[in-house]
Amino acid sequence: MVNTKLKMKQKPLIIPIFIPQEGCRHRCVYCDQSTISGVSQPSWSPNKIREHVQGYLGCQHRHPVQLAFYGGSFTILPESRQRLLLESVQEFLQQGQIHSLRLSTRPDGIEDNNLRFLQTMGVETIELGAQSLNDRVLRASARGHSSKDTDEATRRLKKHGFEVGLQLMPGLPGDSRETFLRTVEKSIVLEPNFVRIYPTVVLSSTPLEHLFRSGRYKPLSLEQAVDWCKASKKRFDKASIPVIRMGLQPTTTLEKPGRIVAGPYHPAFGQLVNSSIWYEKISPALRKASLKSPRLEIHGPAKQLAEIRGHRNSNINGWLKELKLTSLETVASDQIEAGEFRVLAHRV
Ligand code: SF4
């Protein structure tokens, strides 16, 4: 059984191995895994995997270490391929250089026999590409599975003692703010150990590009995506479910001109959402303090000051203007716990 509490406290070093679209027998409307992952060829051999792992271990010294097979539908790969990939890393597990394995897959690719096999090979964490828990949205996105599959897969994985992550995609065809927030509520009921939220973007040469160009799909604006994700992040926070990523990882492949056709992509998307939450949270205290002085300070944990200030100081500038302040500084304090803050007013 995995000690999930301990695992979530100690953020592992993840060694990623992208196997884009390996095992995939679908064509979800939005998908171009090669572009998303920045990897073009699924050409992992045991030797290449070992070299890749040794390269990471040689220059990183964080603990614990988890190796992750991302980007494919691992559990529906032929058994021989699953075995070959997993056996390539067993020596690192046995020597204690890697502590566990993680993989991503589809909700309809979870079978008991396979789960037992994965456990014997050291897999502890499985991420499910749930994307939505609304069947109309799943059909419109050609996912080829239902919300019931995610429900059953999550329960089965938890019963076997796996740590479970759910990946969600707001803004898929047929989605709305209300539908997405219902997906969030249903996800909370499933009690995943963590979630990732990737607002839908239109990538070139995907069926979604065709839908977009023919006027049958309208992507979210950046503002809408931040608003939806902010509402969902607050709900997950309240339910104590960590949101470990919001927005696609920026890569040179993804950011090549022409790859992203439309949609709410931003290289610092997570920061936009978190900063927006801070803005809402700190504003009442600043408003009150601004009645005493136009010169204010916000004290917070050093690691969170960038989010408090906002992307390119957007929060600071917003407050200066809105509250007609003459100065607003942020000050690092090791006395203040993560997620907390204090506002101080200078004497006038
Ligand atoms: S999102 Fe996953 S299941 Fe869908 S086409 Fe891409 S790799 Fe296949």
Boltz pocket constraint, residues with backbone or C-beta under 6 A from the ligand:
constraints:
  - pocket:
      binder: B
      contacts: [[A, 20], [A, 21], [A, 22], [A, 24], [A, 25], [A, 26], [A, 27], [A, 28], [A, 31], [A, 32], [A, 33], [A, 71], [A, 72], [A, 73], [A, 106], [A, 129], [A, 143]]
      max_distance: 6.0
